[in-house]
Amino acid sequence: MNAVWFKRDLRVYDNPALHHAMTASLNGEPTIGVFCLSEWEWDKHQVSPAQRSLIVKHLRTLAASLNHLNVPFVVLKTSTFENTANSLEELVISNGITHVYFNRQYEVNESTLETQIQNKLIAQGVQCSGFDDQCVVAPGQITNKQGECFKVYTAFKRSYFERFYDLARPIASLPQSQTLPNLQTDLKALDAIEAGLPEHSNRDASWPIGEEAVHQMLNDFVDDKARHYQENRDYPNLAATSGLSPYLAIGVLTTRQCVQVALNANNGQLDAGNPGLESWINELIWRDFYRHLMFFYPKLSKHKAFKDETDQLPWQHDERAFKQWCDGQTGFPIVDAAMRQLNQTGWMHNRLRMIVAMFLTKDLFIDWRWGEAYFMSKLVDGDLASNNGGWQWSASTGVDAAPYFRIFNPTRQSERFDPDGDFIRQYVPELASLNAKSIHNPSSQQRHNLGYAYPMVDHKTATQRTKAWFKGESVHEQELMPMMPSKSYELPL
């Protein structure tokens, strides 16, 4: 009997591990599916309540989809990584499983667990087969002349385009139904998990459940909004983005599927054709780029800056200032609206992610790792590679990062991308009565009358200080106020 070890690949369509396992099943070896659910792992990696809820619900829909293929599905409740390895080994041996198929992950803990499990199973005479499903082009296949990962996105993208048709993995076809093996689906582990999830983690109205619903979202987006993606994608008051990131994060959908649908709509063109589709394809390639980096540089999974020297900068650890940022009480309306959107919905528009990350790291000069961890604890689409890449870009600590001297002015960003203040009014209702000009930077009197926070920093002074630090210049102690370091914010393992 074969087993498919599911992880962040909660789907039956375009699932290489499932496809190969069930292709082998046609020769008489039936297949079962297994998922190891570890709340300990979720806690250590700060998986948000919203994402936990989405995973649990898609585990149930995955079980239903596998049932149509006569594939039993077992959810094992485990604790530590070591316990996960032992539990999976016990299930494999007790059921006479001779071959385990899985799709690879690139984060340090997850890839180490894969190696541990393979070593255990191979020692028991069990075959193991791993596949690359997260990227269109697997990590290690696009390198520079030195055999290293490209460190500049434009160079990576150029090589990606040149070699796409040679290296892009094929989309795995949906397997045929098999003869039902002598094993029952077991989802009892999900019941206790669901009961323990906070009520606010249920946001099904915002995030439809099931592969079919997600495929419909993809097709609808590409048929309509994607064609205007380039011109509309930066405006948070417009529903102009795909909304697919939560499903990409947990593997209900693949980047390969997205690229293929976009190519079909764009007459097979990657870097030409409709500007909106071309722009969206470009964003999908960024997802591959960040995964390639994590594969080549494991330190990115360990809270390390890509540019080691930036760890010597005087990053601040002011818990009070950090809490103001988290709570959306900075006194900068676009920053506060974005943080409140995150706290209320578990999601944030991508332009806003850049604005708030730049504010935390460049205006407050608070350690980017605090922001990275907070995002993971809240986002329904939390994804280590993309989240880390975005934060290191904003903090100017990573590859191909924003130059340290390029610092967003939050007020100008607000005026440009929320010109009428509609987004701000939605999430900062105390400012709803202000006109389109003053809502971006209310006067002191307006702030007092409406009970809205005063700016916690002077943007001009803060950016001058940040530039000086990056250039290695000394800064007077009084210029640090009110952001003196106190206790540290605990980072996830």
C-alpha positions in Angstrom: 0.0 0.0 0.0 1.1 3.6 -0.7 0.7 6.6 1.5 0.6 10.3 0.5 1.9 12.5 3.3 -0.1 15.8 3.0 1.3 19.0 4.4 0.7 22.4 2.8 -0.7 20.8 -0.3 -4.4 20.4 0.7 -5.7 19.6 -2.8 -6.3 16.7 -5.3 -5.7 18.8 -8.4 -2.1 19.4 -9.5 -0.7 17.4 -6.6 2.4 15.6 -7.8 2.7 13.3 -4.8 -0.9 12.2 -5.0 -0.7 11.8 -8.8 2.4 9.6 -8.6 1.1 7.5 -5.7 -2.2 6.8 -7.4 -0.5 6.1 -10.8 1.4 3.4 -8.9 -1.9 2.3 -7.4 -3.1 1.4 -10.9 -0.7 -1.5 -10.7 -2.5 -2.9 -7.7 -1.1 -0.9 -4.8 -3.9 1.2 -3.2 -3.2 4.6 -1.7 -4.2 6.3 1.5 -3.7 9.9 2.6 -2.3 11.1 5.9 -1.9 14.6 7.5 0.0 15.2 10.8 -1.7 18.0 12.7 0.6 19.6 15.4 -0.7 22.5 17.4 2.7 22.7 19.0 4.2 23.4 15.6 1.5 25.9 14.8 2.2 27.7 18.1 6.0 27.7 17.5 5.5 29.1 14.0 2.8 31.5 15.2 0.2 30.3 12.7 -2.7 32.6 13.0 -6.2 31.5 14.3 -7.6 32.5 10.9 -5.2 30.3 9.0 -5.7 27.4 11.5 -9.5 27.6 10.8 -8.9 27.7 7.0 -6.6 24.6 7.2 -9.1 22.6 9.3 -11.9 23.4 7.0 -9.9 22.5 3.9 -8.8 19.2 5.6 -12.4 18.3 5.7 -13.0 19.2 2.0 -9.8 17.4 1.1 -11.2 14.3 2.8 -14.4 14.6 0.8 -12.4 15.0 -2.5 -10.2 12.0 -1.6 -13.4 10.0 -0.8 -14.5 10.5 -4.4 -11.3 8.8 -5.4 -11.8 6.0 -2.9 -8.7 7.2 -0.9 -9.1 7.0 2.9 -7.7 10.0 4.8 -6.3 9.9 8.3 -5.5 13.0 10.4 -2.9 12.2 13.1 -2.8 14.6 16.0 0.8 14.9 17.0 2.9 17.2 19.2 6.6 17.9 18.6 8.4 17.3 15.3 10.0 14.2 16.9 6.5 12.9 17.8 5.3 13.6 14.3 8.1 11.5 12.9 7.4 8.6 15.3 3.6 8.8 14.8 3.9 8.7 11.0 6.4 5.8 11.2 4.0 3.9 13.4 1.1 4.4 11.0 3.2 3.3 8.0 4.6 0.2 9.6 1.3 -0.9 11.2 -0.6 -0.7 7.9 2.0 -2.4 5.8 2.7 0.7 3.7 5.7 0.2 1.4 6.0 3.6 -0.3 5.4 7.1 1.0 5.0 10.0 -1.4 5.2 13.7 -0.3 5.7 17.2 -1.7 8.7 19.0 -0.4 8.9 22.1 1.9 11.8 24.4 2.0 11.7 25.9 5.5 14.4 24.6 7.8 12.2 22.8 10.4 10.0 21.2 7.7 12.9 20.1 5.5 14.7 18.7 8.5 11.6 16.7 9.5 11.3 15.3 6.0 14.8 14.1 6.2 14.3 12.5 9.6 11.1 10.7 8.5 12.8 9.5 5.3 15.7 8.1 7.3 13.3 6.3 9.7 11.2 4.8 7.0 14.1 3.8 4.7 15.6 2.0 7.7 12.4 0.0 7.8 12.5 -0.9 4.1 9.9 1.7 3.1 10.5 3.7 -0.1 10.1 7.5 0.0 9.6 9.8 -3.0 9.6 13.6 -2.7 8.3 16.1 -5.3 8.5 19.9 -5.9 5.1 21.4 -6.1 5.3 24.9 -4.4 7.2 26.6 -7.3 6.7 26.6 -11.0 10.4 26.0 -11.4 12.0 24.0 -8.6 14.7 25.6 -6.4 18.1 24.9 -7.7 17.2 24.9 -11.4 17.7 28.6 -12.0 21.1 29.8 -10.9 23.8 32.3 -11.9 27.1 31.3 -13.5 28.5 30.4 -10.1 25.7 28.0 -9.5 24.2 30.2 -6.8 20.7 31.7 -6.4 20.2 35.0 -8.1 20.2 37.8 -5.5 18.5 40.4 -7.7 14.9 39.7 -8.8 15.3 41.2 -12.3 18.1 38.8 -13.1 16.2 35.9 -11.7 13.1 36.8 -13.7 15.1 37.2 -16.9 16.6 33.7 -16.5 13.1 32.4 -15.5 11.6 33.7 -18.7 14.4 32.4 -20.8 14.1 28.9 -19.4 10.4 28.7 -18.4 9.3 26.2 -21.1 12.3 23.9 -20.4 12.0 24.0 -16.6 8.4 24.6 -15.6 7.0 21.5 -14.0 4.0 19.9 -15.7 0.6 20.2 -14.1 -0.2 16.9 -12.4 -3.4 15.4 -13.7 -6.2 14.3 -11.4 -5.8 10.6 -10.7 -8.5 8.0 -11.5 -10.5 6.4 -8.7 -9.0 3.3 -7.1 -10.4 0.2 -5.5 -11.1 1.1 -1.9 -8.5 -0.2 0.5 -9.2 -1.8 3.9 -8.8 1.4 5.9 -11.3 4.0 7.2 -11.1 7.7 7.0 -10.4 9.2 10.4 -10.9 12.9 11.1 -11.6 12.7 14.8 -8.5 14.8 15.5 -10.1 17.8 13.8 -13.1 17.9 16.2 -11.0 18.9 19.2 -9.0 21.4 17.1 -12.2 23.1 15.8 -13.6 23.3 19.3 -10.5 25.1 20.5 -10.4 27.8 17.8 -11.5 31.2 18.9 -14.8 32.3 17.4 -13.3 35.2 15.6 -11.2 32.9 13.5 -14.2 31.9 11.4 -14.3 34.1 8.4 -15.9 31.8 5.8 -17.8 34.7 4.2 -14.5 36.3 3.2 -12.7 33.1 2.3 -14.7 30.5 0.4 -14.0 26.8 1.2 -13.1 24.1 -1.2 -11.0 23.6 -4.3 -13.9 24.1 -6.7 -14.7 27.5 -5.2 -11.0 28.5 -5.3 -10.7 27.5 -8.9 -13.8 29.6 -9.7 -12.2 32.6 -7.9 -9.0 32.1 -10.0 -11.0 32.0 -13.3 -13.2 34.9 -12.4 -10.1 37.0 -11.5 -8.2 36.2 -14.7 -11.3 36.8 -16.8 -12.0 40.2 -15.3 -9.9 42.0 -12.7 -6.5 40.7 -13.8 -6.7 42.7 -17.1 -6.7 45.9 -15.0 -4.4 44.6 -12.3 -1.4 46.8 -13.1 -3.4 50.0 -12.9 -5.6 49.1 -9.9 -3.6 46.8 -7.7 -2.1 49.5 -5.4 -5.5 51.0 -4.3 -6.7 49.3 -1.1 -10.3 50.7 -1.5 -10.7 48.7 -4.7 -11.3 45.0 -4.7 -8.6 44.7 -7.5 -6.5 41.8 -6.2 -7.0 38.1 -6.6 -7.7 37.2 -3.0 -6.0 33.9 -3.7 -3.0 34.2 -1.3 -4.6 32.3 1.6 -5.1 29.3 -0.7 -1.6 29.5 -2.1 -0.3 29.6 1.5 -1.9 26.4 2.5 -1.7 24.7 -0.9 -5.3 24.5 -1.9 -4.0 26.2 -5.1 -0.6 26.1 -6.8 1.4 28.9 -8.3 1.7 26.6 -11.3 -2.0 26.6 -11.8 -2.2 30.4 -11.5 0.5 30.9 -14.1 -1.0 28.5 -16.5 -4.5 30.1 -16.3 -2.8 33.5 -16.8 -0.8 32.3 -19.8 -3.9 30.8 -21.4 -5.6 34.2 -21.1 -2.5 36.1 -22.3 -2.0 34.1 -25.5 0.9 32.2 -24.0 2.9 35.3 -23.2 4.9 35.7 -19.9 6.3 39.2 -20.4 4.1 40.8 -23.0 0.5 41.0 -24.0 -2.1 42.4 -21.6 -0.3 44.7 -19.0 -2.5 43.5 -16.2 -1.9 39.8 -16.8 1.8 40.4 -17.3 2.0 42.3 -14.0 0.1 39.5 -12.1 2.5 36.9 -13.6 5.3 39.0 -12.3 3.9 38.9 -8.8 3.6 35.1 -9.0 7.3 34.9 -10.0 8.2 36.8 -6.8 6.6 33.9 -4.8 9.0 31.5 -6.6 12.0 33.9 -6.0 11.4 34.0 -2.2 11.2 30.2 -2.1 14.4 29.8 -4.1 16.1 32.1 -1.6 14.9 30.2 1.4 16.1 26.9 -0.2 19.6 28.3 -0.8 19.9 30.3 2.4 18.4 28.4 5.4 19.3 31.3 7.7 16.2 33.1 6.3 14.2 30.6 8.3 16.1 31.4 11.4 15.3 35.1 11.9 18.5 36.1 10.3 19.0 39.1 8.0 20.4 38.2 4.6 22.8 41.1 4.9 24.6 40.1 8.1 25.9 43.6 8.7 22.5 45.0 9.2 22.2 43.1 12.5 24.7 45.6 13.9 22.3 48.5 13.4 20.8 49.9 16.6 17.3 48.3 16.0 14.9 49.5 18.7 12.9 47.2 21.0 10.4 49.6 22.4 7.3 47.6 23.4 5.1 50.6 23.9 5.8 52.0 20.5 5.4 48.5 19.0 2.0 48.1 20.6 0.9 51.4 19.2 1.8 50.2 15.8 0.1 46.8 16.4 -3.1 48.5 17.6 -3.3 51.0 14.8 -2.7 54.0 17.1 0.3 55.6 15.5 -1.4 58.8 14.5 -0.7 58.2 10.8 -4.2 57.4 9.3 -3.1 55.0 6.5 -0.9 53.0 8.8 -3.6 52.8 11.5 -6.3 51.8 8.9 -4.0 49.1 7.6 -3.2 47.6 11.0 -6.8 47.7 12.0 -7.7 45.9 8.8 -5.2 43.2 9.7 -6.5 42.8 13.2 -10.1 42.7 12.2 -9.9 40.6 9.1 -6.7 38.6 9.2 -5.6 40.1 5.9 -3.9 43.2 4.6 -3.6 44.7 1.1 -0.1 44.3 -0.3 0.6 48.1 -0.8 -0.4 48.6 2.8 1.9 45.8 3.9 4.8 47.7 2.4 3.7 51.0 4.0 3.3 49.7 7.5 6.5 47.6 7.4 8.4 50.6 6.1 6.9 52.7 8.9 7.9 50.2 11.6 11.4 49.7 10.4 12.3 53.1 9.0 10.2 55.6 11.1 10.3 53.7 14.4 13.4 51.7 13.6 11.9 48.8 15.4 13.4 45.4 14.7 11.9 44.0 11.5 11.6 40.6 13.1 9.0 41.9 15.5 6.8 42.9 12.6 7.4 39.7 10.7 6.3 37.7 13.7 3.2 39.8 14.3 2.1 39.5 10.7 2.4 35.7 10.9 0.3 35.7 14.1 -2.5 37.5 12.4 -2.5 36.8 8.6 -4.8 34.2 7.1 -2.3 34.0 4.3 0.8 33.7 6.5 3.7 32.3 4.4 7.2 32.3 5.8 9.0 32.8 2.5 6.9 35.6 1.2 6.4 37.3 4.6 10.2 37.2 5.3 11.0 38.4 1.9 8.6 41.3 2.2 9.8 42.4 5.6 13.5 42.2 4.6 12.7 44.2 1.5 11.1 46.9 3.6 13.8 46.9 6.2 16.6 47.0 3.6 18.2 43.9 5.2 17.6 41.3 2.4 18.5 40.6 -1.2 17.2 43.0 -3.7 15.8 45.1 -0.9 14.6 48.7 -1.1 17.7 51.0 -0.8 17.9 52.2 2.8 17.5 55.8 1.6 14.2 55.0 -0.1 11.7 55.5 2.7 8.0 55.7 2.2 6.3 58.9 3.4 3.1 57.4 4.9 1.1 60.6 4.3 2.1 60.8 0.6 1.4 57.1 0.2 -2.0 57.7 1.6 -2.8 60.7 -0.6 -1.6 58.7 -3.7 -3.3 55.3 -3.1 -6.4 56.3 -1.0 -7.0 59.7 -2.6 -10.5 60.2 -1.3 -9.8 58.6 2.0 -12.4 55.8 1.5 -10.2 53.1 2.9 -9.2 55.2 5.9 -12.9 55.9 6.7 -13.7 52.2 6.7 -11.1 51.3 9.3 -10.6 54.6 11.2 -14.2 55.6 11.7 -13.3 58.4 14.0 -11.9 60.3 11.0 -15.0 59.6 8.7 -16.2 63.2 8.9 -13.0 64.7 7.5 -12.7 65.7 3.9 -10.5 64.1 1.3 -7.6 66.5 2.0 -7.4 66.6 5.8 -8.1 62.9 6.4 -4.6 62.0 5.4 -3.0 64.2 8.0 -5.5 65.8 10.4 -4.7 69.0 12.2 -3.9 69.0 15.9 -7.3 70.5 16.6 -9.1 67.9 14.5 -7.3 65.1 16.3 -8.2 66.6 19.6 -11.9 67.0 18.7 -12.2 63.6 17.1 -10.2 61.7 19.8 -7.6 60.5 17.3 -4.0 59.9 18.1 -1.2 62.5 17.5 1.7 61.3 15.3 4.1 59.3 17.4 7.1 60.4 15.4 8.1 63.2 13.1 8.6 61.5 9.8 11.3 63.9 8.5 13.3 63.6 11.7 12.9 59.8 11.8 14.0 59.3 8.3 17.1 61.5 8.7 18.0 59.4 11.8 17.5 56.1 9.9 19.6 57.2 7.0 22.4 58.3 9.4 22.4 54.9 11.1 22.5 53.0 7.8 25.5 55.2 6.7 27.2 54.4 10.0 26.9 57.9 11.4 26.3 58.5 15.1 23.0 59.8 16.4 22.5 61.7 19.6 20.7 59.8 22.3 17.9 62.3 22.6 17.0 61.7 19.0 16.0 58.1 19.9 13.2 59.4 22.1 10.5 58.2 22.6 11.8 54.9 21.3 14.3 53.7 23.8 14.7 49.9 24.1 13.0 48.0 26.8 12.1 44.3 27.1 12.3 42.2 24.0 9.4 40.9 22.1 9.5 37.1 22.0 10.2 35.7 18.5 8.7 32.3 17.4 11.1 29.4 17.1 
